[in-house]
């Protein structure tokens, strides 16, 4: 039952039978109501070639200071449930509707409990158990991606070195990755802090090794209220523009009905550990203080259905961006 259930519930731990060259991690974005505290918390597990390379971890980014903390745990401290998303690492607990943190080292203490309400999960369908659509069923890919909560509200507080930080009425987001390694090259953009409210954007493109070759795949959605606009390789959408200059990226994605315009401007970031063959020995700079401008154009009416500016935007560029700049060129 576990093998079937985990396929239709990508938010669950996927790696029960993986113990070599494997990683899995969840990404929690946490922003308080005053938008003064912007954090990302990333629990996960890493399996290298040998038992000496196995460990569990929790990474924390404090966006405003760009401080990154990596808490390493013995692999035995990692526990999970087989019927739902519920992961424990030491005294830390991670689920779809909340987290408990008890993180300490010689430099920092992070303790507290947050619960999530009014959760908007990523919608599922018969051929789309997750955001990867039919690619969810393809075996032997180096990396899989999942979106857990498109948006949720936060209640609770965290004590940071003894100072209480309230996240009441804040916003959050959850996604995840699992597999052998991060893609050879990738771009990732995400925001759910728009002035219109109830708006969320995510875009990801990657150069993906597969068997003896590679392919380029992308995933994107713009949710406006109750309407979800999805653009992906498997939906037949195409990237018609991709330009990058001076920390600014321009992306146009078109399908038969709509064109999605994205302009993201990179701000300061922190350096995270990233997986390669299961080992957390790579690095990537991630910002969660960037800005994104978004518009959605309707081909039939020739009108813009949406225009907005998202703040506290997650923005990563990994590997060689020059590979992607050929996309959309005539």
C-alpha positions as CSV (number, residue, x, y, z in Angstrom):
1,X,0.0,0.0,0.0
2,X,2.9,2.4,0.8
3,X,4.3,2.2,-2.8
4,X,0.9,3.1,-4.3
5,X,0.0,5.7,-1.7
6,X,3.2,7.6,-1.9
7,X,2.8,8.0,-5.7
8,X,-0.5,9.8,-5.3
9,X,0.7,11.7,-2.2
10,X,4.1,13.3,-3.2
11,X,4.1,15.3,0.0
12,X,4.8,12.1,1.9
13,X,8.2,10.7,2.5
14,X,9.1,8.9,-0.7
15,X,12.4,7.2,0.2
16,X,11.6,4.3,2.5
17,X,13.5,1.8,0.3
18,X,16.3,4.2,-0.6
19,X,19.6,4.0,1.3
20,X,22.2,5.0,-1.2
21,X,22.7,8.1,-3.4
22,X,19.4,9.6,-2.3
23,X,18.1,12.8,-0.8
24,X,14.7,14.2,0.1
25,X,13.8,17.6,1.5
26,X,10.8,19.8,2.3
27,X,10.9,23.6,2.0
28,X,8.8,25.6,4.4
29,X,8.6,29.4,3.7
30,X,7.5,31.3,6.9
31,X,6.7,35.1,6.9
32,X,5.2,37.0,9.8
33,X,2.2,39.4,9.4
34,X,4.4,42.5,9.6
35,X,6.8,40.9,7.0
36,X,9.7,41.6,9.3
37,X,10.7,38.0,9.8
38,X,11.2,36.0,6.6
39,X,12.5,32.5,7.1
40,X,12.9,29.2,5.2
41,X,13.1,25.9,7.1
42,X,14.3,22.9,5.1
43,X,14.2,19.5,6.8
44,X,15.6,16.5,4.9
45,X,17.6,13.3,4.7
46,X,20.8,12.5,2.8
47,X,22.1,9.1,1.8
48,X,25.6,8.9,0.3
49,X,27.4,5.8,-0.9
50,X,28.2,4.5,2.5
51,X,26.6,4.5,5.9
52,X,29.2,7.1,7.0
53,X,27.6,9.5,4.5
54,X,24.0,9.1,5.8
55,X,22.5,11.8,8.0
56,X,19.3,13.9,8.5
57,X,19.3,17.6,8.6
58,X,17.4,20.9,9.1
59,X,18.6,24.0,7.3
60,X,17.3,27.4,8.3
61,X,17.6,30.7,6.3
62,X,17.1,34.0,8.0
63,X,16.4,36.1,4.9
64,X,17.0,39.6,6.2
65,X,20.4,38.8,7.6
66,X,21.2,36.1,4.9
67,X,22.3,33.8,7.8
68,X,22.1,30.1,7.1
69,X,22.2,27.4,9.8
70,X,22.7,23.7,9.1
71,X,21.7,21.3,11.9
72,X,23.0,17.8,11.3
73,X,21.4,14.7,12.9
74,X,22.2,11.0,13.0
75,X,20.2,9.1,10.5
76,X,18.5,7.2,13.3
77,X,16.8,10.4,14.4
78,X,14.7,10.5,11.2
79,X,11.2,9.0,11.6
80,X,8.2,9.1,9.3
81,X,4.7,7.8,8.9
82,X,3.8,5.6,5.9
83,X,0.2,6.8,5.5
84,X,0.6,10.6,5.5
85,X,3.1,13.4,5.5
86,X,4.6,13.3,9.0
87,X,8.4,13.5,9.4
88,X,10.3,13.8,12.7
89,X,14.0,14.7,13.0
90,X,15.1,14.6,16.6
91,X,12.6,16.7,18.5
92,X,11.5,18.5,15.4
93,X,8.2,17.6,13.7
94,X,7.1,18.5,10.1
95,X,3.7,18.0,8.7
96,X,1.4,19.7,6.1
97,X,-0.5,21.6,8.8
98,X,2.3,22.6,11.1
99,X,5.8,22.3,12.5
100,X,7.6,22.0,15.8
101,X,11.1,23.3,16.0
102,X,13.8,22.5,18.7
103,X,17.1,23.4,17.1
104,X,20.2,24.2,19.0
105,X,24.0,24.5,18.4
106,X,26.8,26.5,20.0
107,X,25.6,29.7,18.1
108,X,21.8,29.6,17.9
109,X,18.6,28.3,19.5
110,X,15.3,28.1,17.6
111,X,12.3,26.7,19.4
112,X,8.6,26.9,18.9
113,X,5.5,25.6,17.3
114,X,3.5,26.9,14.3
115,X,0.2,25.6,13.0
116,X,-1.2,26.3,9.5
117,X,-4.8,27.2,8.7
118,X,-6.8,27.8,5.6
119,X,-4.5,25.5,3.7
120,X,-4.6,25.6,-0.1
121,X,-3.0,22.3,-1.3
122,X,-1.8,21.8,-4.8
123,X,-4.7,20.3,-6.8
124,X,-4.5,16.8,-8.0
125,X,-6.0,14.8,-10.9
126,X,-6.0,11.3,-12.4
127,X,-2.9,12.0,-14.5
128,X,-1.5,14.7,-12.2
129,X,-0.8,13.4,-8.7
130,X,1.4,16.4,-8.3
131,X,2.9,19.4,-10.1
132,X,5.0,17.1,-12.3
133,X,1.9,15.7,-14.0
134,X,2.5,12.6,-16.0
135,X,6.3,12.9,-15.3
136,X,5.4,11.8,-11.8
137,X,5.2,8.3,-13.2
138,X,8.5,8.3,-15.0
139,X,11.1,6.2,-13.1
140,X,14.9,6.8,-12.8
141,X,14.8,10.6,-12.9
142,X,17.5,12.3,-11.0
143,X,15.2,14.8,-9.2
144,X,11.4,15.0,-8.6
145,X,9.6,18.1,-7.5
146,X,6.4,18.6,-5.5
147,X,4.2,21.5,-4.3
148,X,2.5,20.7,-1.0
149,X,0.8,23.9,0.1
150,X,0.3,26.7,-2.4
151,X,-0.6,29.0,0.5
152,X,-1.6,28.8,4.1
153,X,-2.0,31.1,7.1
154,X,0.3,30.7,10.2
155,X,-0.5,30.8,13.9
156,X,2.1,30.4,16.6
157,X,5.5,31.7,17.6
158,X,9.2,30.9,17.6
159,X,11.8,31.7,20.2
160,X,15.0,32.8,18.4
161,X,17.9,32.8,20.9
162,X,15.2,33.4,23.6
163,X,13.5,36.3,21.8
164,X,9.9,35.5,21.0
165,X,8.8,36.0,17.3
166,X,5.1,35.9,16.6
167,X,4.0,34.5,13.2
168,X,0.3,35.0,13.9
169,X,-1.6,35.9,10.8
170,X,1.5,35.3,8.7
171,X,1.7,33.5,5.4
172,X,3.5,30.3,4.3
173,X,4.2,27.9,1.5
174,X,5.5,24.3,1.3
175,X,7.2,22.4,-1.5
176,X,9.8,19.6,-1.8
177,X,12.4,17.8,-3.9
178,X,13.6,14.2,-3.8
179,X,15.9,11.9,-5.9
180,X,19.6,11.5,-6.5
181,X,20.8,15.1,-7.2
182,X,19.5,18.5,-8.0
183,X,19.3,19.2,-11.7
184,X,22.4,20.1,-13.7
185,X,21.1,23.6,-14.1
186,X,17.9,25.2,-12.9
187,X,15.9,28.4,-12.2
188,X,13.3,28.7,-9.4
189,X,10.9,31.6,-8.6
190,X,8.1,31.6,-6.0
191,X,5.9,34.2,-4.3
192,X,2.6,34.3,-2.6
193,X,2.9,37.9,-1.2
194,X,0.9,40.0,-3.7
195,X,-1.1,43.1,-2.7
196,X,-4.2,41.6,-4.3
197,X,-4.1,38.8,-1.8
198,X,-4.9,35.1,-2.5
199,X,-2.4,35.1,-5.4
200,X,0.5,32.6,-5.7
201,X,3.1,32.1,-8.4
202,X,5.7,29.4,-8.9
203,X,8.1,28.9,-11.9
204,X,10.8,26.2,-12.2
205,X,12.9,25.2,-15.2
206,X,15.7,22.6,-15.2
207,X,18.2,20.8,-17.4
208,X,17.4,17.3,-16.4
209,X,19.8,14.3,-17.0
210,X,17.8,11.2,-18.0
211,X,19.4,7.9,-18.9
212,X,22.2,8.8,-21.3
213,X,20.9,12.2,-22.4
214,X,19.0,15.1,-20.9
215,X,16.0,17.2,-21.5
216,X,14.6,20.6,-20.5
217,X,11.5,20.7,-18.5
218,X,9.6,23.5,-16.8
219,X,6.7,23.8,-14.4
220,X,4.7,26.9,-13.5
221,X,1.4,28.1,-12.1
222,X,-0.3,31.3,-11.3
223,X,-3.2,31.0,-8.9
224,X,-5.6,34.0,-8.7
225,X,-8.4,33.4,-6.2
226,X,-10.0,30.2,-7.1
227,X,-8.6,30.1,-10.6
228,X,-5.5,28.1,-11.3
229,X,-3.5,28.7,-14.5
230,X,-0.9,26.0,-15.2
231,X,1.9,26.1,-17.7
232,X,4.3,23.2,-18.1
233,X,6.2,21.1,-20.6
234,X,3.5,18.4,-20.4
235,X,0.6,20.9,-21.0
236,X,2.0,22.0,-24.3
237,X,3.1,25.4,-23.2
238,X,6.2,27.0,-24.6
239,X,8.8,29.4,-23.3
240,X,8.9,32.2,-25.9
241,X,11.3,34.5,-24.0
242,X,14.0,33.9,-21.4
243,X,16.5,36.7,-20.8
244,X,18.9,37.4,-17.9
245,X,20.9,40.6,-17.2
246,X,22.1,42.3,-14.1
247,X,20.2,40.1,-11.6
248,X,17.0,40.5,-13.6
249,X,15.3,37.7,-15.5
250,X,12.5,38.0,-18.0
251,X,10.3,35.0,-18.9
252,X,7.4,34.7,-21.2
253,X,5.4,31.4,-21.3
254,X,2.6,30.9,-23.8
255,X,-0.1,28.2,-24.5
256,X,-3.1,28.3,-26.7
257,X,-5.1,30.6,-24.4
258,X,-2.7,32.7,-22.3
259,X,0.7,34.2,-22.0
260,X,2.3,34.5,-18.6
261,X,4.9,37.3,-18.3
262,X,7.4,37.1,-15.4
263,X,10.1,39.6,-14.4
264,X,12.1,38.7,-11.3
265,X,14.8,40.8,-9.7
266,X,17.3,38.9,-7.5
267,X,18.1,40.4,-4.1
268,X,20.5,39.3,-1.4
269,X,20.6,35.6,-0.5
270,X,22.1,32.9,1.7
271,X,24.2,30.0,0.6
272,X,22.4,26.6,1.1
273,X,23.8,23.1,1.0
274,X,22.5,21.2,-2.1
275,X,22.5,17.5,-2.9
276,X,24.7,15.7,-5.4
277,X,24.5,11.9,-5.5
278,X,22.8,12.0,-2.1
279,X,25.6,14.0,-0.5
280,X,24.8,17.5,0.8
281,X,28.1,18.9,-0.5
282,X,26.9,21.3,-3.3
283,X,26.0,24.9,-2.8
284,X,23.4,27.2,-4.1
285,X,22.6,30.9,-3.3
286,X,18.9,31.4,-2.5
287,X,17.1,34.7,-2.0
288,X,13.7,35.0,-0.3
289,X,13.8,38.8,-0.4
290,X,13.6,39.2,-4.2
291,X,10.8,40.8,-6.2
292,X,8.7,39.5,-9.1
293,X,6.3,41.3,-11.5
294,X,3.7,39.1,-13.1
295,X,1.0,39.6,-15.8
296,X,-1.4,37.2,-17.4
297,X,-2.6,38.0,-21.0
298,X,-5.7,36.5,-22.5
299,X,-5.2,35.9,-26.3
300,X,-8.9,35.9,-27.2
301,X,-9.9,39.1,-25.4
302,X,-6.5,40.7,-25.7
303,X,-6.8,41.8,-22.2
304,X,-4.6,41.4,-19.1
305,X,-6.4,39.2,-16.6
306,X,-3.9,40.0,-13.9
307,X,-1.0,42.3,-13.1
308,X,0.8,42.3,-9.8
309,X,4.1,42.6,-7.9
310,X,5.1,39.9,-5.5
311,X,7.5,40.5,-2.7
312,X,9.5,38.1,-0.4
313,X,10.1,36.1,-3.6
314,X,12.1,33.0,-3.5
315,X,14.7,33.0,-6.3
316,X,17.4,30.5,-7.2
317,X,19.7,30.1,-10.2
318,X,21.8,26.9,-10.1
319,X,24.4,25.7,-12.6
320,X,24.8,27.3,-16.0
321,X,22.1,29.8,-16.9
322,X,23.5,30.2,-20.4
323,X,21.9,26.9,-21.3
324,X,18.5,28.4,-20.7
325,X,19.1,31.7,-22.6
326,X,18.8,29.8,-25.9
327,X,15.1,29.2,-25.2
328,X,12.7,31.4,-27.0
329,X,15.2,32.5,-29.6
330,X,14.1,32.4,-33.2
